[in-house]
Amino acid sequence: MQTSKKLVKTLAMAAIADYYQLDSSAQDHLYGIGAVNELEQKLARHYGKKYALCCASATTALLAIALALDLKNEQFITTAFTYGGSLAGWLLLGNQPLFVDIDSLTHTLDPNAIREVLRAGITDDVKAILAVDTFGNPCDMKALRDIADEFGIWYVADAAQSFGAYRDRLPASSLADALVVSFTVGKSLCAGEGGAIVTDDGALYEKLVWFTQHPYRQYRDLSLENQFGLNGRINPLSATIANATFEQALLDLQLYQSHCLAIISALNDLDLTEAIPDHLDFYLSTFFCLTATWRDLPQEEVLLRALRDRGFHLAIAPVPLSPIHQQAAFVAQYESWVSKVSAATEAHYSRCFVLRDLAN
């Protein structure tokens, strides 16, 4: 893994040097050409989609999607177990989250819980599902797609942690109307900062260009310009790095995934934790965080010793996020929007933990 990391750094440094040597590239990103276009084409091919649009960050990308879909002062279904940035842009536009239960295996939205809310008629104002591939675990996107189609609502996916993950042999969240990926530190493809939106919807793509890109690109793609949108385009150096390291990053991820799957096999054999999916045709996480859930009472020393005997030198750490509905900043700003999460879901989450590899 260390050798691969050095190779990624070498590729990134070479790409930056090339960028500064080519005078013609200085304004390429304003038009959405050069490295930006190459990166977008790679992302579109990876997900099997028609369009990809690079943005300043995944958070900016999610805000742009809400603007493009005219989601303002609306209700949307989502998970309380995610990073606040997943919801930030939507909340700023006055949208109200309805938190539903999570699946006990993947920690992602439970489709059955969503159906219960929608069929019960608790609210007739839900306009979208905002799903999150929490910890790099792919959501049940086929079920979410069916629900969105049945009820005539948008299905948007925060796939910031799941680039390189698969479910049902398809890239994670690729059945969403629009999905967002991230290129910040710790992600599968790291370029310092940046993100992208991937979609098949041509009308949505045009609106996203209108809201986020430089007027030069707007005129190139739309024959119109909007000087009053966001400066939401990606930094040209981030696009250059991401484009140069794209293939190697996915190869490195495959090595990491194989390592995590070996740990999971050992965990499942030990039977101290809930079984974790390891059927590659069905489900493959990026293991942004390798999480496990205690089956009964925690036995940290027993688990770590047994894993060490199998050649895995690991440490146990808390799950690195606090449920959104419990965060002081969320409650202070959106107290009237705090919706209940079931005691069963909260109890499940309290039994989760992260395994950190001490060898890397």
Number of C-alpha atoms within 10 A of each C-alpha: 11 9 8 14 13 11 16 23 13 13 18 21 15 14 21 16 10 13 18 12 11 9 10 10 16 13 13 17 24 20 18 24 15 19 23 26 19 17 23 22 17 15 24 19 13 15 22 16 17 15 21 24 27 30 30 23 24 26 24 24 29 29 24 25 24 19 18 19 15 11 19 16 14 17 22 21 21 27 27 26 23 22 16 19 15 25 23 16 20 26 22 12 16 14 21 23 25 21 23 25 24 26 17 17 15 22 25 26 30 22 21 15 14 21 16 12 15 16 11 10 9 10 11 10 13 21 20 22 25 23 27 31 28 25 24 28 28 31 28 22 24 16 15 27 21 14 20 20 12 10 14 12 17 22 25 26 29 27 30 26 29 29 28 25 26 23 22 16 12 19 21 30 31 24 24 24 18 25 28 32 28 30 25 19 12 12 21 26 29 20 25 17 21 29 30 26 29 26 23 19 13 11 10 17 22 16 17 24 27 25 24 30 28 23 23 20 21 24 16 12 16 14 10 12 18 16 14 11 16 15 15 22 26 23 20 23 21 23 29 24 26 28 25 23 20 19 14 16 20 15 14 19 21 15 13 15 20 11 12 19 21 14 20 19 14 15 19 15 11 14 12 19 20 16 18 17 16 16 11 13 11 12 21 25 29 25 21 20 18 21 21 22 20 19 15 10 9 15 12 13 11 12 19 17 14 16 17 12 10 12 10 18 17 19 14 16 12 12 18 11 11 13 15 19 22 11 12 11 12 16 14 9 10 15 12 9 16 17 14 12 17 12 10 12 16 14 10 17 18 13 17 20 19 18 19 15 14 9 7 8
